[in-house]
Amino acid sequence: MSQCNSQAHDSLYLMDGNIVIIAPLITGQRQIFRVHKSILSKNSPVFRSIFMIPGVQDQEMEKYDGVPLVQLPDGAKEVESLLRVLYHER
């Protein structure tokens, strides 16, 4: 995956995160979030089901910065809003 058209989020790219989520920006670039599967699974049945799909195991998934990568069709602003709520950010 090309990193030149992607940018890590300022506060939601957590070095101890164990999943990377990439979502499109309206500029055509992509926003990169590095967060925690446990937080997502606990609070979102959608993410919980994504992580439970047979064959979607860490060793089989595409990686970014050494951790599994999930590309979402949802806009980066919407993903950011969800993550801010889950991580209690303003």
N, C-alpha and C positions, 0 to 999 in steps of 0.2 A: 504494500500500500504506500502510495506517495505521501510523504509528510509535508511537502512544500505547499499543498493546498489545505492543510489542516493546522489547527492551532489548539494547544492545550488551554483549558479553562483556568483562569487565574486562581480561583479558590476551590474549585471542585475537581482538581487533579491532585489526588492524594497519593503520596508516594507509597503508603502502605496498603492502598487499594488493591483488590485482587480481580477486578474486572474493568475493562475499558469499554466505554460506550461512545460511539461516534454518531453524530447527528448533523444533518445539513444546515448551514446558515443560508440566509437569503442571498448572500453575496456569491454563492457557488462554492465557498470554502466549507470546511467541516470543523465542527467544534468537538474537542476530545475531552471526555470526562473519565477520570479514574476513581472508582468508588469501590464499595464493598458489596459482594453478593449477598451477604447475610442481611444487610440493611434493606436492600432491594427486595429480597425474597420475603422478609418479614412483613413488609408494608405493601407489597404489590403482587396480587395473584397473577398478573400478566408476566412479571419478571420471574416469579416462582415457577410458572409453567414453562417459560423459555429455558430455565436452567435444568428442568427435569426432562426435557425432550430426549428420548433415547438417541445416543450418538453425539449428543452435545456435551462432551466431556472435555476437561481442560486440555488433554493431550491431542484431541481431535479438532479443536477450534483454532481459527486464525489467531495469531498473537500480535500484540502491539506492546512494545516496551517490556516484553517478557511475560505479559499476562493475557488471558483470553480476551478476545475482542468481539463485541456485538455491535453491528451497524443497524441503526434504527432509521426508518423512513420519516419519523416524526421530526419536526423542526427543532433546532437546537434551543431556541428560546423556551419552547414548551418543556423540553427535557430538563433544561436548567431550572425552570420554575418548580417542577416536581422534585428534583434533587435538593433544591434550597429548602423546601418544606421538610423533606426526609432528614436533612442534616441540620435543621433548625437555623438556617442562615436567613438574613434579611435581604 
